[in-house]
Amino acid sequence: MTKHLLTTQEAADYLGVSKQFLERDRYVGARIPYIQVGARAIRYRLQDLNEYLDSQLKTSTAEV
């Protein structure tokens, strides 16, 4: 089964954030998992993006 990999721009569009947000996230420690293909290509799996979104679910503004 082939899994579709998203570019940084596609992942940013999916999450509703800027490309720079994802680049900065990778630089500071990558809360959002990514795959490095070769020396320079960065890709994101849709499953990982959905898991990240699920982990950010809050039920109160008092939650940290």
PDB file of N, CA, C, O and CB in Angstrom:
ATOM      1  N   MET A   1       0.845  -1.175   0.000  1.00  0.00           N
ATOM      2  CA  MET A   1       0.000   0.000   0.000  1.00  0.00           C
ATOM      3  C   MET A   1       0.891   1.239   0.000  1.00  0.00           C
ATOM      4  O   MET A   1       1.745   1.392   0.873  1.00  0.00           O
ATOM      5  CB  MET A   1      -0.962  -0.002   1.220  1.00  0.00           C
ATOM      6  N   THR A   2       0.698   2.105  -0.959  1.00  0.00           N
ATOM      7  CA  THR A   2       1.487   3.320  -1.055  1.00  0.00           C
ATOM      8  C   THR A   2       0.815   4.426  -0.264  1.00  0.00           C
ATOM      9  O   THR A   2      -0.386   4.659  -0.399  1.00  0.00           O
ATOM     10  CB  THR A   2       1.675   3.739  -2.522  1.00  0.00           C
ATOM     11  N   LYS A   3       1.589   5.097   0.555  1.00  0.00           N
ATOM     12  CA  LYS A   3       1.066   6.218   1.333  1.00  0.00           C
ATOM     13  C   LYS A   3       1.502   7.503   0.669  1.00  0.00           C
ATOM     14  O   LYS A   3       2.673   7.670   0.326  1.00  0.00           O
ATOM     15  CB  LYS A   3       1.549   6.165   2.810  1.00  0.00           C
ATOM     16  N   HIS A   4       0.562   8.408   0.488  1.00  0.00           N
ATOM     17  CA  HIS A   4       0.857   9.675  -0.155  1.00  0.00           C
ATOM     18  C   HIS A   4       1.619  10.576   0.811  1.00  0.00           C
ATOM     19  O   HIS A   4       1.217  10.758   1.960  1.00  0.00           O
ATOM     20  CB  HIS A   4      -0.438  10.358  -0.634  1.00  0.00           C
ATOM     21  N   LEU A   5       2.703  11.125   0.335  1.00  0.00           N
ATOM     22  CA  LEU A   5       3.490  12.056   1.136  1.00  0.00           C
ATOM     23  C   LEU A   5       3.218  13.475   0.668  1.00  0.00           C
ATOM     24  O   LEU A   5       3.157  13.740  -0.532  1.00  0.00           O
ATOM     25  CB  LEU A   5       5.000  11.730   1.047  1.00  0.00           C
ATOM     26  N   LEU A   6       3.056  14.376   1.611  1.00  0.00           N
ATOM     27  CA  LEU A   6       2.759  15.773   1.311  1.00  0.00           C
ATOM     28  C   LEU A   6       4.023  16.612   1.395  1.00  0.00           C
ATOM     29  O   LEU A   6       4.881  16.370   2.244  1.00  0.00           O
ATOM     30  CB  LEU A   6       1.692  16.320   2.270  1.00  0.00           C
ATOM     31  N   THR A   7       4.137  17.588   0.524  1.00  0.00           N
ATOM     32  CA  THR A   7       5.228  18.552   0.612  1.00  0.00           C
ATOM     33  C   THR A   7       4.956  19.475   1.798  1.00  0.00           C
ATOM     34  O   THR A   7       3.878  19.437   2.392  1.00  0.00           O
ATOM     35  CB  THR A   7       5.377  19.370  -0.719  1.00  0.00           C
ATOM     36  N   THR A   8       5.929  20.290   2.130  1.00  0.00           N
ATOM     37  CA  THR A   8       5.741  21.248   3.225  1.00  0.00           C
ATOM     38  C   THR A   8       4.576  22.179   2.933  1.00  0.00           C
ATOM     39  O   THR A   8       3.769  22.456   3.821  1.00  0.00           O
ATOM     40  CB  THR A   8       7.021  22.064   3.457  1.00  0.00           C
ATOM     41  N   GLN A   9       4.477  22.664   1.709  1.00  0.00           N
ATOM     42  CA  GLN A   9       3.376  23.574   1.364  1.00  0.00           C
ATOM     43  C   GLN A   9       2.028  22.868   1.444  1.00  0.00           C
ATOM     44  O   GLN A   9       1.062  23.443   1.944  1.00  0.00           O
ATOM     45  CB  GLN A   9       3.580  24.150  -0.043  1.00  0.00           C
ATOM     46  N   GLU A  10       1.948  21.642   0.963  1.00  0.00           N
ATOM     47  CA  GLU A  10       0.694  20.888   1.031  1.00  0.00           C
ATOM     48  C   GLU A  10       0.301  20.621   2.482  1.00  0.00           C
ATOM     49  O   GLU A  10      -0.872  20.727   2.839  1.00  0.00           O
ATOM     50  CB  GLU A  10       0.822  19.560   0.263  1.00  0.00           C
ATOM     51  N   ALA A  11       1.270  20.278   3.308  1.00  0.00           N
ATOM     52  CA  ALA A  11       0.999  20.033   4.726  1.00  0.00           C
ATOM     53  C   ALA A  11       0.534  21.319   5.411  1.00  0.00           C
ATOM     54  O   ALA A  11      -0.388  21.299   6.226  1.00  0.00           O
ATOM     55  CB  ALA A  11       2.257  19.474   5.430  1.00  0.00           C
ATOM     56  N   ALA A  12       1.170  22.417   5.077  1.00  0.00           N
ATOM     57  CA  ALA A  12       0.779  23.708   5.653  1.00  0.00           C
ATOM     58  C   ALA A  12      -0.651  24.051   5.254  1.00  0.00           C
ATOM     59  O   ALA A  12      -1.441  24.485   6.092  1.00  0.00           O
ATOM     60  CB  ALA A  12       1.745  24.827   5.199  1.00  0.00           C
ATOM     61  N   ASP A  13      -0.984  23.862   4.000  1.00  0.00           N
ATOM     62  CA  ASP A  13      -2.345  24.124   3.532  1.00  0.00           C
ATOM     63  C   ASP A  13      -3.347  23.233   4.262  1.00  0.00           C
ATOM     64  O   ASP A  13      -4.416  23.700   4.655  1.00  0.00           O
ATOM     65  CB  ASP A  13      -2.446  23.901   2.013  1.00  0.00           C
ATOM     66  N   TYR A  14      -3.017  21.973   4.446  1.00  0.00           N
ATOM     67  CA  TYR A  14      -3.890  21.033   5.127  1.00  0.00           C
ATOM     68  C   TYR A  14      -4.140  21.459   6.582  1.00  0.00           C
ATOM     69  O   TYR A  14      -5.265  21.384   7.077  1.00  0.00           O
ATOM     70  CB  TYR A  14      -3.284  19.628   5.083  1.00  0.00           C
ATOM     71  N   LEU A  15      -3.074  21.907   7.253  1.00  0.00           N
ATOM     72  CA  LEU A  15      -3.183  22.309   8.658  1.00  0.00           C
ATOM     73  C   LEU A  15      -3.720  23.723   8.830  1.00  0.00           C
ATOM     74  O   LEU A  15      -4.147  24.103   9.921  1.00  0.00           O
ATOM     75  CB  LEU A  15      -1.838  22.201   9.328  1.00  0.00           C
ATOM     76  N   GLY A  16      -3.699  24.499   7.754  1.00  0.00           N
ATOM     77  CA  GLY A  16      -4.147  25.891   7.859  1.00  0.00           C
ATOM     78  C   GLY A  16      -3.114  26.793   8.500  1.00  0.00           C
ATOM     79  O   GLY A  16      -3.460  27.766   9.171  1.00  0.00           O
ATOM     80  N   VAL A  17      -1.848  26.473   8.295  1.00  0.00           N
ATOM     81  CA  VAL A  17      -0.746  27.283   8.821  1.00  0.00           C
ATOM     82  C   VAL A  17       0.166  27.678   7.662  1.00  0.00           C
ATOM     83  O   VAL A  17      -0.029  27.236   6.530  1.00  0.00           O
ATOM     84  CB  VAL A  17       0.056  26.505   9.922  1.00  0.00           C
ATOM     85  N   SER A  18       1.141  28.498   7.950  1.00  0.00           N
ATOM     86  CA  SER A  18       2.077  28.904   6.899  1.00  0.00           C
ATOM     87  C   SER A  18       3.184  27.863   6.729  1.00  0.00           C
ATOM     88  O   SER A  18       3.455  27.066   7.627  1.00  0.00           O
ATOM     89  CB  SER A  18       2.688  30.283   7.223  1.00  0.00           C
ATOM     90  N   LYS A  19       3.803  27.891   5.577  1.00  0.00           N
ATOM     91  CA  LYS A  19       4.962  27.034   5.306  1.00  0.00           C
ATOM     92  C   LYS A  19       6.069  27.351   6.311  1.00  0.00           C
ATOM     93  O   LYS A  19       6.769  26.449   6.772  1.00  0.00           O
ATOM     94  CB  LYS A  19       5.475  27.230   3.841  1.00  0.00           C
ATOM     95  N   GLN A  20       6.223  28.621   6.648  1.00  0.00           N
ATOM     96  CA  GLN A  20       7.246  29.046   7.608  1.00  0.00           C
ATOM     97  C   GLN A  20       6.989  28.458   8.991  1.00  0.00           C
ATOM     98  O   GLN A  20       7.936  28.163   9.721  1.00  0.00           O
ATOM     99  CB  GLN A  20       7.293  30.573   7.693  1.00  0.00           C
ATOM    100  N   PHE A  21       5.723  28.283   9.361  1.00  0.00           N
ATOM    101  CA  PHE A  21       5.401  27.669  10.648  1.00  0.00           C
ATOM    102  C   PHE A  21       5.986  26.265  10.726  1.00  0.00           C
ATOM    103  O   PHE A  21       6.585  25.897  11.736  1.00  0.00           O
ATOM    104  CB  PHE A  21       3.876  27.625  10.864  1.00  0.00           C
ATOM    105  N   LEU A  22       5.815  25.470   9.654  1.00  0.00           N
ATOM    106  CA  LEU A  22       6.348  24.109   9.648  1.00  0.00           C
ATOM    107  C   LEU A  22       7.870  24.101   9.602  1.00  0.00           C
ATOM    108  O   LEU A  22       8.509  23.262  10.237  1.00  0.00           O
ATOM    109  CB  LEU A  22       5.791  23.332   8.465  1.00  0.00           C
ATOM    110  N   GLU A  23       8.446  25.024   8.858  1.00  0.00           N
ATOM    111  CA  GLU A  23       9.909  25.111   8.810  1.00  0.00           C
ATOM    112  C   GLU A  23      10.472  25.466  10.180  1.00  0.00           C
ATOM    113  O   GLU A  23      11.480  24.903  10.607  1.00  0.00           O
ATOM    114  CB  GLU A  23      10.357  26.152   7.768  1.00  0.00           C
ATOM    115  N   ARG A  24       9.827  26.392  10.864  1.00  0.00           N
ATOM    116  CA  ARG A  24      10.262  26.787  12.208  1.00  0.00           C
ATOM    117  C   ARG A  24      10.071  25.625  13.188  1.00  0.00           C
ATOM    118  O   ARG A  24      10.911  25.406  14.060  1.00  0.00           O
ATOM    119  CB  ARG A  24       9.479  28.038  12.692  1.00  0.00           C
ATOM    120  N   ASP A  25       8.974  24.887  13.048  1.00  0.00           N
ATOM    121  CA  ASP A  25       8.727  23.737  13.913  1.00  0.00           C
ATOM    122  C   ASP A  25       9.842  22.701  13.770  1.00  0.00           C
ATOM    123  O   ASP A  25      10.306  22.152  14.769  1.00  0.00           O
ATOM    124  CB  ASP A  25       7.366  23.102  13.586  1.00  0.00           C
ATOM    125  N   ARG A  26      10.264  22.436  12.562  1.00  0.00           N
ATOM    126  CA  ARG A  26      11.366  21.483  12.352  1.00  0.00           C
ATOM    127  C   ARG A  26      12.653  21.999  12.978  1.00  0.00           C
ATOM    128  O   ARG A  26      13.411  21.230  13.569  1.00  0.00           O
ATOM    129  CB  ARG A  26      11.581  21.221  10.847  1.00  0.00           C
ATOM    130  N   TYR A  27      12.898  23.293  12.852  1.00  0.00           N
ATOM    131  CA  TYR A  27      14.138  23.893  13.363  1.00  0.00           C
ATOM    132  C   TYR A  27      14.221  23.806  14.890  1.00  0.00           C
ATOM    133  O   TYR A  27      15.296  23.566  15.440  1.00  0.00           O
ATOM    134  CB  TYR A  27      14.237  25.359  12.920  1.00  0.00           C
ATOM    135  N   VAL A  28      13.093  24.001  15.572  1.00  0.00           N
ATOM    136  CA  VAL A  28      13.118  24.038  17.036  1.00  0.00           C
ATOM    137  C   VAL A  28      12.864  22.698  17.710  1.00  0.00           C
ATOM    138  O   VAL A  28      12.915  22.613  18.937  1.00  0.00           O
ATOM    139  CB  VAL A  28      12.113  25.010  17.518  1.00  0.00           C
ATOM    140  N   GLY A  29      12.589  21.646  16.936  1.00  0.00           N
ATOM    141  CA  GLY A  29      12.436  20.353  17.579  1.00  0.00           C
ATOM    142  C   GLY A  29      11.333  19.465  17.062  1.00  0.00           C
ATOM    143  O   GLY A  29      11.146  18.365  17.582  1.00  0.00           O
ATOM    144  N   ALA A  30      10.608  19.890  16.075  1.00  0.00           N
ATOM    145  CA  ALA A  30       9.626  19.065  15.360  1.00  0.00           C
ATOM    146  C   ALA A  30       8.571  18.407  16.240  1.00  0.00           C
ATOM    147  O   ALA A  30       8.648  17.215  16.539  1.00  0.00           O
ATOM    148  CB  ALA A  30      10.336  18.008  14.608  1.00  0.00           C
ATOM    149  N   ARG A  31       7.600  19.189  16.644  1.00  0.00           N
ATOM    150  CA  ARG A  31       6.426  18.610  17.297  1.00  0.00           C
ATOM    151  C   ARG A  31       5.590  17.847  16.279  1.00  0.00           C
ATOM    152  O   ARG A  31       4.897  16.887  16.618  1.00  0.00           O
ATOM    153  CB  ARG A  31       5.578  19.708  17.978  1.00  0.00           C
ATOM    154  N   ILE A  32       5.666  18.290  15.025  1.00  0.00           N
ATOM    155  CA  ILE A  32       4.926  17.641  13.947  1.00  0.00           C
ATOM    156  C   ILE A  32       5.900  16.721  13.204  1.00  0.00           C
ATOM    157  O   ILE A  32       6.869  17.201  12.616  1.00  0.00           O
ATOM    158  CB  ILE A  32       4.276  18.702  12.971  1.00  0.00           C
ATOM    159  N   PRO A  33       5.655  15.406  13.223  1.00  0.00           N
ATOM    160  CA  PRO A  33       6.587  14.469  12.590  1.00  0.00           C
ATOM    161  C   PRO A  33       6.714  14.710  11.086  1.00  0.00           C
ATOM    162  O   PRO A  33       5.750  15.082  10.417  1.00  0.00           O
ATOM    163  CB  PRO A  33       6.137  13.036  12.842  1.00  0.00           C
ATOM    164  N   TYR A  34       7.907  14.494  10.580  1.00  0.00           N
ATOM    165  CA  TYR A  34       8.172  14.639   9.149  1.00  0.00           C
ATOM    166  C   TYR A  34       9.162  13.577   8.711  1.00  0.00           C
ATOM    167  O   TYR A  34       9.798  12.918   9.533  1.00  0.00           O
ATOM    168  CB  TYR A  34       8.709  16.053   8.821  1.00  0.00           C
ATOM    169  N   ILE A  35       9.279  13.425   7.399  1.00  0.00           N
ATOM    170  CA  ILE A  35      10.198  12.465   6.808  1.00  0.00           C
ATOM    171  C   ILE A  35      11.170  13.233   5.925  1.00  0.00           C
ATOM    172  O   ILE A  35      10.759  14.072   5.124  1.00  0.00           O
ATOM    173  CB  ILE A  35       9.436  11.366   5.995  1.00  0.00           C
ATOM    174  N   GLN A  36      12.455  12.944   6.071  1.00  0.00           N
ATOM    175  CA  GLN A  36      13.451  13.559   5.200  1.00  0.00           C
ATOM    176  C   GLN A  36      13.819  12.546   4.126  1.00  0.00           C
ATOM    177  O   GLN A  36      14.343  11.471   4.417  1.00  0.00           O
ATOM    178  CB  GLN A  36      14.717  14.020   6.006  1.00  0.00           C
ATOM    179  N   VAL A  37      13.536  12.906   2.886  1.00  0.00           N
ATOM    180  CA  VAL A  37      13.815  12.043   1.743  1.00  0.00           C
ATOM    181  C   VAL A  37      15.048  12.596   1.046  1.00  0.00           C
ATOM    182  O   VAL A  37      14.999  13.679   0.464  1.00  0.00           O
ATOM    183  CB  VAL A  37      12.588  11.961   0.761  1.00  0.00           C
ATOM    184  N   GLY A  38      16.136  11.870   1.099  1.00  0.00           N
ATOM    185  CA  GLY A  38      17.371  12.376   0.516  1.00  0.00           C
ATOM    186  C   GLY A  38      17.953  13.478   1.378  1.00  0.00           C
ATOM    187  O   GLY A  38      17.671  13.566   2.574  1.00  0.00           O
ATOM    188  N   ALA A  39      18.760  14.311   0.765  1.00  0.00           N
ATOM    189  CA  ALA A  39      19.466  15.352   1.504  1.00  0.00           C
ATOM    190  C   ALA A  39      18.588  16.557   1.834  1.00  0.00           C
ATOM    191  O   ALA A  39      18.814  17.222   2.844  1.00  0.00           O
ATOM    192  CB  ALA A  39      20.660  15.806   0.717  1.00  0.00           C
ATOM    193  N   ARG A  40      17.586  16.850   0.994  1.00  0.00           N
ATOM    194  CA  ARG A  40      16.854  18.095   1.175  1.00  0.00           C
ATOM    195  C   ARG A  40      15.333  17.990   1.189  1.00  0.00           C
ATOM    196  O   ARG A  40      14.669  18.874   1.729  1.00  0.00           O
ATOM    197  CB  ARG A  40      17.241  19.014   0.122  1.00  0.00           C
ATOM    198  N   ALA A  41      14.778  16.964   0.626  1.00  0.00           N
ATOM    199  CA  ALA A  41      13.320  16.875   0.492  1.00  0.00           C
ATOM    200  C   ALA A  41      12.668  16.496   1.818  1.00  0.00           C
ATOM    201  O   ALA A  41      13.030  15.496   2.438  1.00  0.00           O
ATOM    202  CB  ALA A  41      12.942  15.853  -0.588  1.00  0.00           C
ATOM    203  N   ILE A  42      11.713  17.298   2.236  1.00  0.00           N
ATOM    204  CA  ILE A  42      10.947  17.055   3.454  1.00  0.00           C
ATOM    205  C   ILE A  42       9.530  16.688   3.048  1.00  0.00           C
ATOM    206  O   ILE A  42       8.936  17.335   2.186  1.00  0.00           O
ATOM    207  CB  ILE A  42      10.960  18.302   4.402  1.00  0.00           C
ATOM    208  N   ARG A  43       8.988  15.644   3.675  1.00  0.00           N
ATOM    209  CA  ARG A  43       7.631  15.214   3.384  1.00  0.00           C
ATOM    210  C   ARG A  43       6.899  14.917   4.687  1.00  0.00           C
ATOM    211  O   ARG A  43       7.510  14.607   5.710  1.00  0.00           O
ATOM    212  CB  ARG A  43       7.633  13.976   2.463  1.00  0.00           C
ATOM    213  N   TYR A  44       5.592  15.019   4.624  1.00  0.00           N
ATOM    214  CA  TYR A  44       4.722  14.750   5.774  1.00  0.00           C
ATOM    215  C   TYR A  44       3.707  13.683   5.398  1.00  0.00           C
ATOM    216  O   TYR A  44       3.183  13.677   4.284  1.00  0.00           O
ATOM    217  CB  TYR A  44       4.004  16.044   6.250  1.00  0.00           C
ATOM    218  N   ARG A  45       3.431  12.778   6.335  1.00  0.00           N
ATOM    219  CA  ARG A  45       2.383  11.773   6.125  1.00  0.00           C
ATOM    220  C   ARG A  45       1.072  12.323   6.674  1.00  0.00           C
ATOM    221  O   ARG A  45       1.036  12.913   7.753  1.00  0.00           O
ATOM    222  CB  ARG A  45       2.751  10.409   6.811  1.00  0.00           C
ATOM    223  N   LEU A  46       0.007  12.124   5.924  1.00  0.00           N
ATOM    224  CA  LEU A  46      -1.312  12.597   6.332  1.00  0.00           C
ATOM    225  C   LEU A  46      -1.700  12.025   7.691  1.00  0.00           C
ATOM    226  O   LEU A  46      -2.284  12.725   8.517  1.00  0.00           O
ATOM    227  CB  LEU A  46      -2.362  12.222   5.281  1.00  0.00           C
ATOM    228  N   GLN A  47      -1.380  10.764   7.922  1.00  0.00           N
ATOM    229  CA  GLN A  47      -1.682  10.121   9.200  1.00  0.00           C
ATOM    230  C   GLN A  47      -1.010  10.864  10.357  1.00  0.00           C
ATOM    231  O   GLN A  47      -1.628  11.075  11.400  1.00  0.00           O
ATOM    232  CB  GLN A  47      -1.231   8.648   9.180  1.00  0.00           C
ATOM    233  N   ASP A  48       0.248  11.259  10.175  1.00  0.00           N
ATOM    234  CA  ASP A  48       0.966  11.990  11.227  1.00  0.00           C
ATOM    235  C   ASP A  48       0.347  13.357  11.476  1.00  0.00           C
ATOM    236  O   ASP A  48       0.263  13.803  12.620  1.00  0.00           O
ATOM    237  CB  ASP A  48       2.442  12.150  10.854  1.00  0.00           C
ATOM    238  N   LEU A  49      -0.085  14.022  10.414  1.00  0.00           N
ATOM    239  CA  LEU A  49      -0.720  15.334  10.568  1.00  0.00           C
ATOM    240  C   LEU A  49      -2.025  15.196  11.344  1.00  0.00           C
ATOM    241  O   LEU A  49      -2.320  16.015  12.214  1.00  0.00           O
ATOM    242  CB  LEU A  49      -0.980  15.984   9.188  1.00  0.00           C
ATOM    243  N   ASN A  50      -2.809  14.164  11.033  1.00  0.00           N
ATOM    244  CA  ASN A  50      -4.067  13.949  11.751  1.00  0.00           C
ATOM    245  C   ASN A  50      -3.826  13.605  13.213  1.00  0.00           C
ATOM    246  O   ASN A  50      -4.564  14.063  14.086  1.00  0.00           O
ATOM    247  CB  ASN A  50      -4.871  12.840  11.087  1.00  0.00           C
ATOM    248  N   GLU A  51      -2.802  12.803  13.490  1.00  0.00           N
ATOM    249  CA  GLU A  51      -2.467  12.471  14.883  1.00  0.00           C
ATOM    250  C   GLU A  51      -2.017  13.711  15.641  1.00  0.00           C
ATOM    251  O   GLU A  51      -2.357  13.882  16.811  1.00  0.00           O
ATOM    252  CB  GLU A  51      -1.368  11.395  14.935  1.00  0.00           C
ATOM    253  N   TYR A  52      -1.248  14.583  14.974  1.00  0.00           N
ATOM    254  CA  TYR A  52      -0.833  15.836  15.609  1.00  0.00           C
ATOM    255  C   TYR A  52      -2.060  16.679  15.941  1.00  0.00           C
ATOM    256  O   TYR A  52      -2.171  17.210  17.046  1.00  0.00           O
ATOM    257  CB  TYR A  52       0.136  16.625  14.691  1.00  0.00           C
ATOM    258  N   LEU A  53      -2.975  16.803  14.989  1.00  0.00           N
ATOM    259  CA  LEU A  53      -4.189  17.587  15.236  1.00  0.00           C
ATOM    260  C   LEU A  53      -4.979  17.009  16.400  1.00  0.00           C
ATOM    261  O   LEU A  53      -5.453  17.759  17.253  1.00  0.00           O
ATOM    262  CB  LEU A  53      -5.066  17.635  13.977  1.00  0.00           C
ATOM    263  N   ASP A  54      -5.128  15.688  16.450  1.00  0.00           N
ATOM    264  CA  ASP A  54      -5.843  15.042  17.556  1.00  0.00           C
ATOM    265  C   ASP A  54      -5.169  15.334  18.887  1.00  0.00           C
ATOM    266  O   ASP A  54      -5.852  15.515  19.895  1.00  0.00           O
ATOM    267  CB  ASP A  54      -5.925  13.528  17.332  1.00  0.00           C
ATOM    268  N   SER A  55      -3.843  15.383  18.909  1.00  0.00           N
ATOM    269  CA  SER A  55      -3.127  15.623  20.156  1.00  0.00           C
ATOM    270  C   SER A  55      -3.274  17.070  20.634  1.00  0.00           C
ATOM    271  O   SER A  55      -3.004  17.369  21.797  1.00  0.00           O
ATOM    272  CB  SER A  55      -1.655  15.285  19.981  1.00  0.00           C
ATOM    273  N   GLN A  56      -3.698  17.955  19.751  1.00  0.00           N
ATOM    274  CA  GLN A  56      -3.867  19.358  20.108  1.00  0.00           C
ATOM    275  C   GLN A  56      -5.278  19.703  20.542  1.00  0.00           C
ATOM    276  O   GLN A  56      -5.562  20.858  20.859  1.00  0.00           O
ATOM    277  CB  GLN A  56      -3.484  20.219  18.958  1.00  0.00           C
ATOM    278  N   LEU A  57      -6.166  18.719  20.562  1.00  0.00           N
ATOM    279  CA  LEU A  57      -7.561  18.934  20.933  1.00  0.00           C
ATOM    280  C   LEU A  57      -7.665  19.376  22.391  1.00  0.00           C
ATOM    281  O   LEU A  57      -7.154  18.708  23.290  1.00  0.00           O
ATOM    282  CB  LEU A  57      -8.383  17.653  20.702  1.00  0.00           C
ATOM    283  N   LYS A  58      -8.318  20.483  22.609  1.00  0.00           N
ATOM    284  CA  LYS A  58      -8.523  21.030  23.957  1.00  0.00           C
ATOM    285  C   LYS A  58     -10.011  21.138  24.231  1.00  0.00           C
ATOM    286  O   LYS A  58     -10.808  21.308  23.308  1.00  0.00           O
ATOM    287  CB  LYS A  58      -7.838  22.419  24.112  1.00  0.00           C
ATOM    288  N   THR A  59     -10.387  21.040  25.501  1.00  0.00           N
ATOM    289  CA  THR A  59     -11.790  21.183  25.887  1.00  0.00           C
ATOM    290  C   THR A  59     -12.039  22.427  26.730  1.00  0.00           C
ATOM    291  O   THR A  59     -13.181  22.752  27.055  1.00  0.00           O
ATOM    292  CB  THR A  59     -12.243  19.958  26.646  1.00  0.00           C
ATOM    293  N   SER A  60     -10.952  23.121  27.080  1.00  0.00           N
ATOM    294  CA  SER A  60     -11.083  24.319  27.897  1.00  0.00           C
ATOM    295  C   SER A  60      -9.921  25.271  27.583  1.00  0.00           C
ATOM    296  O   SER A  60      -8.813  24.826  27.282  1.00  0.00           O
ATOM    297  CB  SER A  60     -11.113  23.956  29.415  1.00  0.00           C
ATOM    298  N   THR A  61     -10.175  26.554  27.654  1.00  0.00           N
ATOM    299  CA  THR A  61      -9.089  27.517  27.447  1.00  0.00           C
ATOM    300  C   THR A  61      -8.129  27.543  28.617  1.00  0.00           C
ATOM    301  O   THR A  61      -7.069  28.163  28.527  1.00  0.00           O
ATOM    302  CB  THR A  61      -9.650  28.905  27.219  1.00  0.00           C
ATOM    303  N   ALA A  62      -8.476  26.883  29.718  1.00  0.00           N
ATOM    304  CA  ALA A  62      -7.589  26.823  30.879  1.00  0.00           C
ATOM    305  C   ALA A  62      -6.512  25.754  30.713  1.00  0.00           C
ATOM    306  O   ALA A  62      -5.538  25.734  31.466  1.00  0.00           O
ATOM    307  CB  ALA A  62      -8.398  26.551  32.144  1.00  0.00           C
ATOM    308  N   GLU A  63      -6.679  24.864  29.730  1.00  0.00           N
ATOM    309  CA  GLU A  63      -5.683  23.822  29.499  1.00  0.00           C
ATOM    310  C   GLU A  63      -4.423  24.427  28.898  1.00  0.00           C
ATOM    311  O   GLU A  63      -4.482  25.355  28.091  1.00  0.00           O
ATOM    312  CB  GLU A  63      -6.245  22.724  28.578  1.00  0.00           C
ATOM    313  N   VAL A  64      -3.287  23.882  29.306  1.00  0.00           N
ATOM    314  CA  VAL A  64      -2.017  24.358  28.763  1.00  0.00           C
ATOM    315  C   VAL A  64      -1.579  23.495  27.620  1.00  0.00           C
ATOM    316  O   VAL A  64      -0.526  23.739  27.030  1.00  0.00           O
ATOM    317  CB  VAL A  64      -0.942  24.387  29.833  1.00  0.00           C
TER     318      VAL A  64
END
